[in-house]
Amino acid sequence: MQVKAPDRAPVDHWVRPPRPARRPRTAKSLWRSRTVQGLGYAAPTAVFVAVFFVWPLLLVGRMSLNDWPLLAGDQGGNAPENYTDITDSPLFWPAVRFTLLYTVIVTVVLLGLALLLALLVQGSRPGAGFFRTVYFLPGALGLASASLLFWGLYSPTTGPISSTLEHLGLVDEPVSFLGTSTNALLSTVFLVVWKFAGFYMLILLVGLQRIPHELYEAARMDGASRGQIFRRITLPLLRPSLALSLLLCVTGSLLAFDQFFVLTKGGPDNSTVTIVQLIYREAFQRLDLGTAAALSIIVLGALVLLNVLQFRGLHRADES
C-alpha cells in the first residue's frame, strides 16, 4: 500500500522576510533629535543677529578705542581718550539735558493721551471701530515723512496753519513754529504725539480688553464709582501694557533723531540737539568715527541700565 505524502503549500520565493522590529528610541536619542531640529530652526535667526547686530556692535566697540577717521587718515589706539574727551564738547551736556526734557514731556503727554483714547474706544459703542482706525492711521506714516509733512505745515510763509490763524484774526503776523527753542520743542512734541498716539492706544486697548467684565460688574454692584473702578481695577490690571508702552516710549524718545533732523536740524542756536544728533555730527560732520562710536557705547549702556531699572521697579510693584 502506497502512502500519499501530505500536500505542501507552494513556496513564494518573492516574499521578503519580515523586518526586525525597531528598537524604541531612548530619551537621550529623542533629546538629541529635538536639539538638532531646534538648532536648525534657530540657525537663520542666529546668523542674522550675528551679522547685523553682534558684529557691528563689536566693530563699534573697537572703533571707540581707536582714532578712526571717516575718510583718509591713520588709525591708531587712543583709549580711553574717546570716552574722556566727550564731556569736553560744548554740545554734550546741553544735548543730554534737552534729550531728557524731551523724553519726559513726550512720555507724559503721549501715554496720557493714548490711555484716554483707549478708554474712549474700548467698548462696542457705535463708531468705535471707525475711531480706532482714524486714531491709528498716522502710525502707518513713516516718521521722516511725517516730519517733512509738518515742516511744510509749520512754514510761516507757505504753511496753511500760520495763514489760517492770520485770516481768523488770532495772530497779527506769521507764527514762527520753529523759530525759538520753546516753539521748536512744543511743535516737535505735537508731531510725535500725533504720530504715535494711535500706536500706543492700540497697545493699551489690548490690555483693557483682557480685563474680565465680571470685575467691573461686581464693583458696580458694590457701589464703586468710576474713579474707584479706574484706580482699583483698571490701572492695576493694565500694568503690563503700561509697562510695555513706557519702555517703548522712553527708549524711542531718548533715541530721537528723525523729527529734529528734518524739522529743526538742531536749531535754533543748537538748542534742539539730541544725543543721537550729536553722534551724527561727530561721525559725518567732524568725520570722527572714534568719538561717535564711544558716545554710542555710552548711550547703549545708559539704555540698558535704564531698562533694567524699569524691569526691576515693575517686578517689585507686581510682588507688592
Beta strands, then each sheet from edge to edge (+ up, - down):
strand 1: 66-67
strand 2: 76-77
sheet 1: 1+ 2-
end
